[in-house]
Amino acid sequence: MSLRSLALIENWPVPTAAAAVVRADGTVTGSYGPLDHRFPLTSVTKPLAAYAALVAYEEGAIDLDEPAGPAGATVRHLLAHTSGLAFDEHRVMSSPGERRLYSNAGFEVLGDHIAKATDISFPEYLRQAVLEPLGMTGTSLNGSPAKDGVSTVTDLVRFAAEVQAPRLLDPRTVADAMTVQFPGTKGVLPGYGHQNPNDWGLGFEIRDSKSPHWTGVSSSPRTFGHFGQSGTFLWIDPVVGAACVALTDRAFGPWAAQAWTPFTDAVLSELRG
């Protein structure tokens, strides 16, 4: 089956774009564009980094509730953007668990924490824990675990299949990652304004009833994933049993807010139809 809706990326005002949809069993139900083109992921790096952190947790290198980051914060706070650290500065803005402050700095602290616990640099740990086992040969991290990943649609399809049917992690750990952490926490969703609540799991944003949002109007509340400032996104909708990856090389802006929601709704309509 090939999803005709994926061809909508042809109309996006971007130099290059590629997209694919994958089921939990790894079946690619549709793809479009240069699938092996390497795109900067920006914040779509975070789910990959979070998955590596969960591997470190299952290996016993770290504990989710051990101290990490600012005073009173834990690994769990860092993964759920509730450590109180500022967006791009290592500066404390609020008490841990008080507000959902989306934080690149928090993921950088997390990467340093894991590197110290494992005695392996975080990019190398990510490679060994996630990229290599999943055959993600076109993916690399050179820099910040918050935003410096580079990958392909082919590789992210492998990752999205793994998250839907985990082999590297206990399914209960992944279920925790897509469960709201620190429920009822307010905050700003970058690009989409203040949300109350602004729900997140462990490294994955959870759609719930957020409005406006970068997924579809018809996306289930259980949809989770991430988007990036390089015009990239990955969502997984457990209700339809599929994930969608779209990568571009144009910075996020009004064009994306206008294009992504009808695109996702068209994909979901085809999947359900």
Secondary structure, DSSP 4 states (H G I P E B T S, - for coil): ---GGGGGGGGSSSS-EEEEEEETTS-EEEEES-TT--EE-GGGHHHHHHHHHHHHHHHTS--TTSB-SSTT-BHHHHHTT-S-B-SSSS-B-S-TTTSB---HHHHHHHHHHHHHHHTS-HHHHHIIIIITTTT-TT-EE-S-TTT-EEE-HHHHHHHHHHHHS-SSS-HHHHHHHTS-SSTT--EEETTTEEESS--B-SSSEE-TT-SS-SS-TTS-TT-EEEEETTTEEEEEETTTTEEEEEEESS--SHHHHHHHHHHHHHHHHHHH-
